[in-house]
Amino acid sequence: MKQPRTNIWYVQSAASQDIPPPYYFPDVSVHAFVFEANVKAVQEYCDRFLNLGSKQERGFEYRAVPYWPYATLLFLNYPAMISAKKSELSDEEPNEGLPHGGVAFGHSRYEVPYSDRGIMRQREVFVAMPVIRYGLGAKGLVTETELEWIIPWIVVNKPWSCVCGREMLGLGKLLAGIDIDQGFFRNSFEGHVRMPGWKDERQGEMQGHYKFMKVSTGPILPTFRTSRSPEKSIATLLANSPVRWGMENMTGLSNLIDYASLGVIPTAMRTIGLKQYRDAGRPDKAIYQALVSCRSKYSNVRDLQLYDEGDVTIEFNRMGSFSNAIDTILGQPEAGQLSHFPGMPESEPATGRKVSVKAGLRFHADINYDKMSIVHEFPINPEGGTNSRPTTGDLTARWFRPFKGFFGRRPLP
């Protein structure tokens, strides 16, 4: 007997701009910078947003701890964003003489697939930090421990990406002005991010558009325009053409990036986020709620070039409402640690906060967002005609999944 459907499926519609995964983004330009993070602040973030409650309280237990005392800042420029979702239209269905069946009112199978609707361009900036998700007890430590990534904030320059971001990451994106350009020297980099915010969070203050951060570099290596002895740079070895050529051919460019970035460039990462659909009539009720995961994978990595990290400057504007986003990564500033942020009046308090940069590099890559998976679905009680939904979940680490059937009780036939 056919079981009644207990979940809500995504329905493609020309009236909706939500575009479900998978996605394919070719020839993405990536500028990546590794800097020191505050482990205590990152742990507090994990405890506040991930390590919530006990197994008795919410049906499962998720625990995460910082993996490395570094964070990665990425500027990405997408020249083309393409939906890689295949058409669900059957060959047996009439096509009405339109591409892939055209559009027929009331029948979603006749919608034009997203891959036929053109492309979109976008700029994006975010900070990613590796964390270890670990299981509890002897069994959990073996079967549920895995490296994952957290993204405290992510900004984009396209409004629809803010709306659709939850489909990929499970969290909202902030709309920002993002400038990506060449700096003072040839083959250098300069990036700016401007976001809505409150300057000092006074009662009745109007929101404004302010500079959030600035990044500037010297020229790519090799160069004589360095501020210090090149022997002090971790990129010195890779600036040697024969050594670099040999490493690229021995290990592959993706592994070379891992080496040059201390292993914290997310060339293959899975993100975890909370996905919810609220009842429009009762916003305090969720009709669907789950922890979801998505894979981001870089392929065809090419044109790797490195900066001397001594010539990379990253400065955040820790003013008003921006301070929470910055302190999540860096912790509370110490006395004398703040300076005047570029472009801010000298008469105003110092709000600029620089970070200690450990690596800087740029490259091109193709990026796929795919392999959506559900970590845990929360139970939904039947209300207003909604089908009941029991709790489900699977925190098994990816490496252990092929062996999972050999352990534990087998289901009855």
C-alpha positions as a Markdown table, in Angstrom:
| # | Residue | x | y | z |
|---|---|---|---|---|
| 1 | Met | 0.0 | 0.0 | 0.0 |
| 2 | Lys | 1.3 | 3.4 | -0.9 |
| 3 | Gln | 2.3 | 5.4 | 2.2 |
| 4 | Pro | 1.0 | 8.9 | 2.5 |
| 5 | Arg | 3.6 | 11.6 | 2.0 |
| 6 | Thr | 4.6 | 13.2 | 5.2 |
| 7 | Asn | 7.0 | 15.9 | 3.9 |
| 8 | Ile | 6.5 | 19.0 | 1.8 |
| 9 | Trp | 8.2 | 18.8 | -1.5 |
| 10 | Tyr | 9.7 | 21.8 | -3.4 |
| 11 | Val | 7.5 | 22.8 | -6.3 |
| 12 | Gln | 9.0 | 24.7 | -9.2 |
| 13 | Ser | 7.0 | 27.8 | -10.2 |
| 14 | Ala | 7.5 | 30.8 | -12.4 |
| 15 | Ala | 6.1 | 32.9 | -9.6 |
| 16 | Ser | 8.9 | 31.9 | -7.2 |
| 17 | Gln | 12.5 | 33.0 | -7.5 |
| 18 | Asp | 13.7 | 30.3 | -5.1 |
| 19 | Ile | 16.0 | 28.1 | -7.1 |
| 20 | Pro | 16.8 | 24.7 | -5.5 |
| 21 | Pro | 20.2 | 23.0 | -5.6 |
| 22 | Pro | 22.2 | 21.7 | -7.3 |
| 23 | Tyr | 24.1 | 24.7 | -8.7 |
| 24 | Tyr | 27.1 | 25.0 | -11.1 |
| 25 | Phe | 29.3 | 28.1 | -11.1 |
| 26 | Pro | 32.1 | 28.0 | -13.7 |
| 27 | Asp | 35.3 | 30.2 | -13.7 |
| 28 | Val | 34.9 | 31.7 | -10.2 |
| 29 | Ser | 37.6 | 34.2 | -9.2 |
| 30 | Val | 38.6 | 33.5 | -5.6 |
| 31 | His | 40.7 | 35.7 | -3.3 |
| 32 | Ala | 41.4 | 33.9 | 0.0 |
| 33 | Phe | 43.0 | 35.2 | 3.2 |
| 34 | Val | 43.8 | 33.2 | 6.3 |
| 35 | Phe | 44.0 | 35.1 | 9.6 |
| 36 | Glu | 44.2 | 34.4 | 13.3 |
| 37 | Ala | 40.9 | 33.8 | 15.1 |
| 38 | Asn | 40.0 | 33.8 | 18.8 |
| 39 | Val | 39.4 | 30.1 | 19.7 |
| 40 | Lys | 37.4 | 31.1 | 22.9 |
| 41 | Ala | 35.1 | 33.4 | 20.9 |
| 42 | Val | 34.5 | 30.7 | 18.2 |
| 43 | Gln | 33.7 | 28.1 | 20.9 |
| 44 | Glu | 31.2 | 30.6 | 22.4 |
| 45 | Tyr | 29.6 | 30.9 | 19.0 |
| 46 | Cys | 29.4 | 27.1 | 18.7 |
| 47 | Asp | 27.8 | 26.8 | 22.2 |
| 48 | Arg | 25.3 | 29.5 | 21.4 |
| 49 | Phe | 24.2 | 28.4 | 17.9 |
| 50 | Leu | 25.1 | 24.7 | 17.5 |
| 51 | Asn | 25.6 | 23.0 | 20.9 |
| 52 | Leu | 22.0 | 23.5 | 22.1 |
| 53 | Gly | 20.2 | 21.4 | 24.6 |
| 54 | Ser | 20.5 | 17.8 | 25.4 |
| 55 | Lys | 19.4 | 14.6 | 23.6 |
| 56 | Gln | 16.4 | 14.4 | 26.0 |
| 57 | Glu | 15.4 | 18.0 | 25.1 |
| 58 | Arg | 15.6 | 17.9 | 21.3 |
| 59 | Gly | 16.0 | 14.3 | 20.2 |
| 60 | Phe | 19.6 | 14.4 | 19.2 |
| 61 | Glu | 23.0 | 15.7 | 20.3 |
| 62 | Tyr | 25.2 | 17.9 | 18.2 |
| 63 | Arg | 28.6 | 19.1 | 19.6 |
| 64 | Ala | 31.2 | 21.1 | 17.8 |
| 65 | Val | 34.6 | 22.5 | 18.9 |
| 66 | Pro | 37.1 | 24.8 | 17.0 |
| 67 | Tyr | 39.5 | 22.8 | 14.8 |
| 68 | Trp | 42.2 | 25.4 | 14.2 |
| 69 | Pro | 42.9 | 28.9 | 15.6 |
| 70 | Tyr | 42.5 | 30.4 | 12.1 |
| 71 | Ala | 39.6 | 31.8 | 10.0 |
| 72 | Thr | 39.4 | 32.2 | 6.2 |
| 73 | Leu | 38.1 | 35.3 | 4.5 |
| 74 | Leu | 37.0 | 34.7 | 0.9 |
| 75 | Phe | 36.1 | 37.2 | -1.8 |
| 76 | Leu | 34.3 | 35.4 | -4.7 |
| 77 | Asn | 33.3 | 36.8 | -8.1 |
| 78 | Tyr | 30.8 | 34.6 | -9.9 |
| 79 | Pro | 30.7 | 35.4 | -13.7 |
| 80 | Ala | 27.9 | 32.9 | -14.3 |
| 81 | Met | 25.6 | 31.1 | -11.8 |
| 82 | Ile | 23.8 | 28.2 | -13.4 |
| 83 | Ser | 21.1 | 25.9 | -12.1 |
| 84 | Ala | 22.3 | 22.3 | -12.6 |
| 85 | Lys | 18.9 | 20.7 | -11.8 |
| 86 | Lys | 17.7 | 18.4 | -14.5 |
| 87 | Ser | 14.2 | 18.7 | -16.0 |
| 88 | Glu | 11.6 | 16.5 | -14.4 |
| 89 | Leu | 9.5 | 16.5 | -17.6 |
| 90 | Ser | 8.7 | 13.1 | -18.9 |
| 91 | Asp | 9.3 | 12.3 | -22.6 |
| 92 | Glu | 5.7 | 11.0 | -22.6 |
| 93 | Glu | 4.2 | 14.4 | -21.8 |
| 94 | Pro | 3.1 | 16.7 | -24.6 |
| 95 | Asn | 5.5 | 19.6 | -25.1 |
| 96 | Glu | 2.9 | 22.1 | -26.4 |
| 97 | Gly | 5.6 | 23.3 | -28.9 |
| 98 | Leu | 7.6 | 25.2 | -26.3 |
| 99 | Pro | 11.0 | 24.4 | -24.8 |
| 100 | His | 10.8 | 21.6 | -22.3 |
| 101 | Gly | 7.0 | 21.7 | -22.4 |
| 102 | Gly | 6.6 | 25.5 | -21.9 |
| 103 | Val | 4.3 | 26.9 | -19.2 |
| 104 | Ala | 0.9 | 25.6 | -18.5 |
| 105 | Phe | -1.1 | 27.1 | -15.6 |
| 106 | Gly | -1.7 | 24.8 | -12.7 |
| 107 | His | 0.8 | 22.2 | -13.8 |
| 108 | Ser | 4.3 | 22.6 | -12.4 |
| 109 | Arg | 5.7 | 19.9 | -14.8 |
| 110 | Tyr | 5.3 | 22.3 | -17.7 |
| 111 | Glu | 7.4 | 25.1 | -16.1 |
| 112 | Val | 10.5 | 26.0 | -18.1 |
| 113 | Pro | 13.5 | 24.5 | -16.2 |
| 114 | Tyr | 15.7 | 26.9 | -14.4 |
| 115 | Ser | 18.7 | 25.9 | -16.5 |
| 116 | Asp | 16.9 | 27.4 | -19.5 |
| 117 | Arg | 16.2 | 30.7 | -17.8 |
| 118 | Gly | 19.7 | 32.2 | -18.3 |
| 119 | Ile | 22.5 | 33.0 | -15.8 |
| 120 | Met | 23.1 | 35.4 | -13.0 |
| 121 | Arg | 26.3 | 37.2 | -11.8 |
| 122 | Gln | 27.2 | 37.8 | -8.2 |
| 123 | Arg | 29.9 | 38.9 | -5.8 |
| 124 | Glu | 30.1 | 37.2 | -2.4 |
| 125 | Val | 32.2 | 37.6 | 0.8 |
| 126 | Phe | 32.2 | 35.3 | 3.8 |
| 127 | Val | 34.3 | 34.0 | 6.7 |
| 128 | Ala | 34.6 | 30.2 | 7.1 |
| 129 | Met | 36.0 | 28.4 | 10.2 |
| 130 | Pro | 36.6 | 24.7 | 10.5 |
| 131 | Val | 35.1 | 22.9 | 13.5 |
| 132 | Ile | 35.1 | 19.3 | 14.6 |
| 133 | Arg | 31.6 | 17.8 | 15.1 |
| 134 | Tyr | 32.1 | 14.9 | 17.6 |
| 135 | Gly | 29.9 | 12.1 | 18.9 |
| 136 | Leu | 29.5 | 11.4 | 22.5 |
| 137 | Gly | 30.7 | 8.1 | 24.1 |
| 138 | Ala | 33.1 | 5.6 | 22.7 |
| 139 | Lys | 30.8 | 4.7 | 19.8 |
| 140 | Gly | 30.0 | 8.3 | 18.9 |
| 141 | Leu | 33.6 | 9.4 | 18.9 |
| 142 | Val | 34.3 | 6.7 | 16.3 |
| 143 | Thr | 31.3 | 6.9 | 14.1 |
| 144 | Glu | 30.1 | 10.5 | 14.3 |
| 145 | Thr | 33.2 | 12.6 | 14.5 |
| 146 | Glu | 33.7 | 14.7 | 11.3 |
| 147 | Leu | 35.3 | 18.0 | 10.1 |
| 148 | Glu | 32.7 | 20.6 | 9.2 |
| 149 | Trp | 32.6 | 24.4 | 8.6 |
| 150 | Ile | 30.7 | 27.2 | 10.2 |
| 151 | Ile | 30.0 | 30.5 | 8.5 |
| 152 | Pro | 29.2 | 33.2 | 11.0 |
| 153 | Trp | 28.2 | 35.7 | 8.3 |
| 154 | Ile | 28.0 | 35.9 | 4.5 |
| 155 | Val | 27.2 | 38.9 | 2.3 |
| 156 | Val | 26.2 | 39.2 | -1.3 |
| 157 | Asn | 25.5 | 42.0 | -3.8 |
| 158 | Lys | 22.3 | 40.5 | -5.3 |
| 159 | Pro | 18.9 | 40.8 | -3.5 |
| 160 | Trp | 17.6 | 37.4 | -4.8 |
| 161 | Ser | 20.6 | 35.6 | -3.4 |
| 162 | Cys | 19.7 | 36.9 | 0.0 |
| 163 | Val | 16.3 | 35.4 | -0.4 |
| 164 | Cys | 17.5 | 32.0 | -1.8 |
| 165 | Gly | 20.6 | 31.6 | 0.4 |
| 166 | Arg | 18.9 | 29.4 | 2.8 |
| 167 | Glu | 18.5 | 26.8 | 0.1 |
| 168 | Met | 22.2 | 26.3 | 0.0 |
| 169 | Leu | 23.5 | 27.1 | 3.5 |
| 170 | Gly | 20.4 | 27.1 | 5.6 |
| 171 | Leu | 21.0 | 30.6 | 6.8 |
| 172 | Gly | 20.1 | 34.1 | 5.5 |
| 173 | Lys | 22.6 | 36.3 | 3.6 |
| 174 | Leu | 23.1 | 40.0 | 4.1 |
| 175 | Leu | 22.8 | 42.4 | 1.1 |
| 176 | Ala | 26.0 | 44.5 | 0.8 |
| 177 | Gly | 27.9 | 46.6 | -1.6 |
| 178 | Ile | 31.1 | 44.6 | -2.6 |
| 179 | Asp | 33.9 | 46.2 | -4.5 |
| 180 | Ile | 36.6 | 43.9 | -6.0 |
| 181 | Asp | 39.4 | 45.8 | -7.8 |
| 182 | Gln | 43.2 | 46.1 | -8.3 |
| 183 | Gly | 45.0 | 48.0 | -5.6 |
| 184 | Phe | 47.8 | 50.6 | -6.0 |
| 185 | Phe | 50.3 | 48.2 | -7.6 |
| 186 | Arg | 49.8 | 46.1 | -10.7 |
| 187 | Asn | 48.6 | 42.6 | -9.8 |
| 188 | Ser | 47.6 | 43.6 | -6.3 |
| 189 | Phe | 44.1 | 43.4 | -4.8 |
| 190 | Glu | 41.7 | 45.7 | -3.0 |
| 191 | Gly | 38.3 | 44.8 | -1.7 |
| 192 | His | 35.6 | 46.8 | 0.2 |
| 193 | Val | 32.4 | 45.7 | 1.8 |
| 194 | Arg | 29.6 | 48.2 | 2.7 |
| 195 | Met | 26.6 | 47.1 | 4.7 |
| 196 | Pro | 23.5 | 48.5 | 6.4 |
| 197 | Gly | 24.0 | 49.1 | 10.1 |
| 198 | Trp | 23.6 | 51.3 | 13.1 |
| 199 | Lys | 26.5 | 53.6 | 14.0 |
| 200 | Asp | 26.1 | 53.6 | 17.8 |
| 201 | Glu | 22.7 | 51.8 | 18.3 |
| 202 | Arg | 21.1 | 54.8 | 20.1 |
| 203 | Gln | 17.4 | 54.8 | 20.7 |
| 204 | Gly | 15.6 | 56.0 | 17.5 |
| 205 | Glu | 18.8 | 56.0 | 15.4 |
| 206 | Met | 18.2 | 55.5 | 11.6 |
| 207 | Gln | 20.0 | 52.7 | 9.8 |
| 208 | Gly | 22.7 | 53.8 | 7.5 |
| 209 | His | 25.1 | 52.3 | 4.8 |
| 210 | Tyr | 28.6 | 52.1 | 6.2 |
| 211 | Lys | 31.9 | 50.5 | 5.4 |
| 212 | Phe | 32.3 | 47.2 | 7.1 |
| 213 | Met | 35.7 | 46.1 | 6.0 |
| 214 | Lys | 38.7 | 46.8 | 3.8 |
| 215 | Val | 41.3 | 44.4 | 2.4 |
| 216 | Ser | 44.5 | 45.5 | 0.5 |
| 217 | Thr | 47.5 | 43.6 | -0.7 |
| 218 | Gly | 50.8 | 44.2 | -2.4 |
| 219 | Pro | 51.6 | 42.6 | -5.8 |
| 220 | Ile | 51.5 | 38.8 | -6.3 |
| 221 | Leu | 54.8 | 36.9 | -5.8 |
| 222 | Pro | 57.4 | 37.0 | -7.0 |
| 223 | Thr | 57.9 | 40.8 | -6.5 |
| 224 | Phe | 60.5 | 43.1 | -5.2 |
| 225 | Arg | 57.8 | 45.3 | -3.7 |
| 226 | Thr | 57.6 | 43.6 | -0.3 |
| 227 | Ser | 57.7 | 45.3 | 3.1 |
| 228 | Arg | 60.0 | 42.8 | 4.7 |
| 229 | Ser | 62.5 | 40.1 | 3.9 |
| 230 | Pro | 60.9 | 37.5 | 1.5 |
| 231 | Glu | 62.6 | 34.7 | 3.5 |
| 232 | Lys | 60.0 | 35.3 | 6.2 |
| 233 | Ser | 57.0 | 34.5 | 4.0 |
| 234 | Ile | 55.5 | 31.0 | 3.9 |
| 235 | Ala | 55.0 | 31.6 | 0.2 |
| 236 | Thr | 58.8 | 31.9 | -0.5 |
| 237 | Leu | 59.2 | 28.2 | -1.3 |
| 238 | Leu | 56.3 | 28.3 | -3.7 |
| 239 | Ala | 57.5 | 31.4 | -5.4 |
| 240 | Asn | 60.4 | 29.2 | -6.8 |
| 241 | Ser | 59.1 | 28.1 | -10.2 |
| 242 | Pro | 60.7 | 24.6 | -10.3 |
| 243 | Val | 59.6 | 23.8 | -6.8 |
| 244 | Arg | 56.1 | 25.1 | -7.5 |
| 245 | Trp | 55.8 | 23.2 | -10.8 |
| 246 | Gly | 56.9 | 20.0 | -9.1 |
| 247 | Met | 54.5 | 20.3 | -6.2 |
| 248 | Glu | 51.6 | 21.1 | -8.6 |
| 249 | Asn | 52.3 | 18.0 | -10.6 |
| 250 | Met | 52.9 | 15.8 | -7.6 |
| 251 | Thr | 50.0 | 16.7 | -5.4 |
| 252 | Gly | 47.5 | 18.6 | -7.5 |
| 253 | Leu | 46.6 | 22.2 | -7.2 |
| 254 | Ser | 43.8 | 21.7 | -4.7 |
| 255 | Asn | 46.3 | 20.0 | -2.3 |
| 256 | Leu | 48.8 | 22.8 | -3.0 |
| 257 | Ile | 46.2 | 25.3 | -1.9 |
| 258 | Asp | 45.6 | 23.4 | 1.3 |
| 259 | Tyr | 49.3 | 23.6 | 2.0 |
| 260 | Ala | 49.7 | 27.3 | 1.2 |
| 261 | Ser | 46.6 | 28.1 | 3.3 |
| 262 | Leu | 47.4 | 26.0 | 6.4 |
| 263 | Gly | 44.7 | 23.7 | 5.4 |
| 264 | Val | 41.8 | 26.1 | 6.1 |
| 265 | Ile | 40.7 | 27.0 | 2.5 |
| 266 | Pro | 37.4 | 25.2 | 2.1 |
| 267 | Thr | 38.0 | 23.7 | -1.3 |
| 268 | Ala | 35.6 | 20.9 | -0.2 |
| 269 | Met | 33.3 | 21.7 | 2.6 |
| 270 | Arg | 30.0 | 20.8 | 4.0 |
| 271 | Thr | 27.9 | 23.4 | 5.8 |
| 272 | Ile | 25.3 | 22.9 | 8.5 |
| 273 | Gly | 22.3 | 25.2 | 9.0 |
| 274 | Leu | 18.8 | 25.3 | 10.3 |
| 275 | Lys | 16.1 | 25.3 | 7.7 |
| 276 | Gln | 12.5 | 26.3 | 8.6 |
| 277 | Tyr | 9.2 | 26.9 | 6.9 |
| 278 | Arg | 6.8 | 28.9 | 9.0 |
| 279 | Asp | 3.0 | 28.8 | 9.0 |
| 280 | Ala | 1.9 | 32.1 | 7.4 |
| 281 | Gly | -1.2 | 32.2 | 9.6 |
| 282 | Arg | 0.7 | 31.4 | 12.8 |
| 283 | Pro | 4.3 | 32.6 | 12.4 |
| 284 | Asp | 5.2 | 31.1 | 15.8 |
| 285 | Lys | 4.6 | 27.6 | 14.4 |
| 286 | Ala | 6.9 | 25.7 | 12.0 |
| 287 | Ile | 5.4 | 23.4 | 9.4 |
| 288 | Tyr | 8.9 | 22.1 | 8.6 |
| 289 | Gln | 12.1 | 22.3 | 10.6 |
| 290 | Ala | 15.4 | 20.5 | 10.0 |
| 291 | Leu | 19.2 | 20.7 | 10.3 |
| 292 | Val | 20.4 | 20.5 | 6.7 |
| 293 | Ser | 23.8 | 20.0 | 5.1 |
| 294 | Cys | 25.2 | 21.0 | 1.7 |
| 295 | Arg | 28.4 | 20.3 | -0.1 |
| 296 | Ser | 30.5 | 23.0 | -1.7 |
| 297 | Lys | 33.3 | 21.5 | -3.9 |
| 298 | Tyr | 36.0 | 23.3 | -5.9 |
| 299 | Ser | 37.1 | 21.6 | -9.1 |
| 300 | Asn | 39.4 | 22.6 | -12.0 |
| 301 | Val | 41.4 | 24.8 | -9.7 |
| 302 | Arg | 43.9 | 26.8 | -11.8 |
| 303 | Asp | 45.9 | 30.1 | -12.0 |
| 304 | Leu | 47.1 | 29.8 | -8.4 |
| 305 | Gln | 49.1 | 32.9 | -7.3 |
| 306 | Leu | 50.2 | 34.0 | -3.8 |
| 307 | Tyr | 50.6 | 37.2 | -1.9 |
| 308 | Asp | 53.3 | 37.9 | 0.7 |
| 309 | Glu | 51.1 | 37.8 | 3.8 |
| 310 | Gly | 53.2 | 40.6 | 5.3 |
| 311 | Asp | 51.8 | 42.9 | 2.6 |
| 312 | Val | 48.2 | 41.9 | 3.2 |
| 313 | Thr | 46.1 | 44.3 | 5.4 |
| 314 | Ile | 42.6 | 43.3 | 6.6 |
| 315 | Glu | 40.7 | 45.8 | 8.7 |
| 316 | Phe | 37.2 | 45.6 | 10.1 |
| 317 | Asn | 35.1 | 48.6 | 11.1 |
| 318 | Arg | 33.9 | 47.6 | 14.6 |
| 319 | Met | 31.3 | 50.3 | 15.0 |
| 320 | Gly | 27.8 | 49.9 | 16.5 |
| 321 | Ser | 25.9 | 46.9 | 15.2 |
| 322 | Phe | 29.0 | 45.6 | 13.3 |
| 323 | Ser | 30.8 | 44.7 | 16.5 |
| 324 | Asn | 28.8 | 41.5 | 17.0 |
| 325 | Ala | 29.8 | 40.0 | 13.7 |
| 326 | Ile | 33.5 | 40.9 | 14.2 |
| 327 | Asp | 33.8 | 39.9 | 17.9 |
| 328 | Thr | 32.3 | 36.5 | 17.0 |
| 329 | Ile | 35.6 | 35.7 | 15.2 |
| 330 | Leu | 38.1 | 37.9 | 17.0 |
| 331 | Gly | 36.7 | 38.2 | 20.6 |
| 332 | Gln | 36.5 | 41.4 | 22.6 |
| 333 | Pro | 39.3 | 43.9 | 21.6 |
| 334 | Glu | 42.0 | 44.7 | 24.2 |
| 335 | Ala | 43.0 | 48.2 | 25.3 |
| 336 | Gly | 44.8 | 50.1 | 22.5 |
| 337 | Gln | 43.9 | 47.5 | 19.9 |
| 338 | Leu | 41.5 | 49.7 | 17.9 |
| 339 | Ser | 42.6 | 52.4 | 15.4 |
| 340 | His | 40.7 | 54.9 | 13.1 |
| 341 | Phe | 39.1 | 53.0 | 10.3 |
| 342 | Pro | 39.9 | 54.4 | 6.8 |
| 343 | Gly | 37.3 | 57.0 | 5.8 |
| 344 | Met | 35.9 | 57.5 | 9.2 |
| 345 | Pro | 36.2 | 61.0 | 10.8 |
| 346 | Glu | 39.2 | 61.5 | 13.1 |
| 347 | Ser | 36.9 | 63.2 | 15.6 |
| 348 | Glu | 34.9 | 59.9 | 16.1 |
| 349 | Pro | 36.0 | 57.0 | 18.4 |
| 350 | Ala | 38.5 | 54.5 | 16.9 |
| 351 | Thr | 36.6 | 51.6 | 15.4 |
| 352 | Gly | 39.2 | 50.0 | 13.1 |
| 353 | Arg | 40.4 | 46.5 | 14.0 |
| 354 | Lys | 43.2 | 44.8 | 12.1 |
| 355 | Val | 43.9 | 41.1 | 12.1 |
| 356 | Ser | 47.1 | 39.0 | 11.9 |
| 357 | Val | 47.2 | 37.6 | 8.4 |
| 358 | Lys | 48.9 | 34.2 | 7.9 |
| 359 | Ala | 48.4 | 33.6 | 4.2 |
| 360 | Gly | 47.0 | 35.2 | 1.0 |
| 361 | Leu | 46.3 | 33.7 | -2.4 |
| 362 | Arg | 44.1 | 33.9 | -5.4 |
| 363 | Phe | 43.0 | 31.4 | -8.0 |
| 364 | His | 40.2 | 30.4 | -10.4 |
| 365 | Ala | 37.9 | 27.4 | -9.9 |
| 366 | Asp | 34.6 | 25.8 | -10.9 |
| 367 | Ile | 32.3 | 25.4 | -7.9 |
| 368 | Asn | 29.5 | 22.9 | -7.4 |
| 369 | Tyr | 26.9 | 23.2 | -4.7 |
| 370 | Asp | 25.2 | 19.8 | -4.4 |
| 371 | Lys | 24.6 | 16.7 | -2.2 |
| 372 | Met | 22.0 | 18.3 | 0.0 |
| 373 | Ser | 21.3 | 16.0 | 3.0 |
| 374 | Ile | 19.2 | 16.2 | 6.1 |
| 375 | Val | 21.1 | 15.8 | 9.4 |
| 376 | His | 18.0 | 15.8 | 11.6 |
| 377 | Glu | 14.3 | 16.5 | 11.0 |
| 378 | Phe | 12.4 | 17.8 | 14.0 |
| 379 | Pro | 8.9 | 16.2 | 14.7 |
| 380 | Ile | 5.9 | 18.2 | 13.5 |
| 381 | Asn | 2.6 | 17.7 | 15.3 |
| 382 | Pro | -0.5 | 17.6 | 13.1 |
| 383 | Glu | -2.3 | 20.9 | 13.2 |
| 384 | Gly | -4.6 | 22.5 | 10.6 |
| 385 | Gly | -4.6 | 19.5 | 8.3 |
| 386 | Thr | -0.8 | 19.1 | 8.2 |
| 387 | Asn | 0.4 | 15.5 | 8.2 |
| 388 | Ser | 2.3 | 14.5 | 11.3 |
| 389 | Arg | 6.0 | 14.1 | 10.8 |
| 390 | Pro | 8.1 | 11.9 | 13.1 |
| 391 | Thr | 11.6 | 12.8 | 14.0 |
| 392 | Thr | 14.4 | 11.4 | 11.8 |
| 393 | Gly | 18.1 | 11.9 | 11.7 |
| 394 | Asp | 21.5 | 10.5 | 10.9 |
| 395 | Leu | 24.7 | 12.0 | 12.3 |
| 396 | Thr | 26.9 | 9.2 | 11.0 |
| 397 | Ala | 30.3 | 10.5 | 9.6 |
| 398 | Arg | 30.7 | 10.1 | 5.8 |
| 399 | Trp | 33.7 | 7.9 | 6.0 |
| 400 | Phe | 31.7 | 5.4 | 8.2 |
| 401 | Arg | 28.6 | 5.2 | 6.0 |
| 402 | Pro | 29.8 | 2.3 | 3.7 |
| 403 | Phe | 30.4 | 0.2 | 6.8 |
| 404 | Lys | 27.3 | 1.1 | 8.8 |
| 405 | Gly | 25.3 | -1.9 | 7.7 |
| 406 | Phe | 27.8 | -4.3 | 9.2 |
| 407 | Phe | 27.2 | -3.0 | 12.7 |
| 408 | Gly | 24.3 | -2.8 | 15.0 |
| 409 | Arg | 20.9 | -4.5 | 14.6 |
| 410 | Arg | 19.6 | -5.2 | 11.1 |
| 411 | Pro | 16.0 | -4.2 | 10.3 |
| 412 | Leu | 13.4 | -6.9 | 10.1 |
| 413 | Pro | 12.4 | -7.9 | 6.5 |
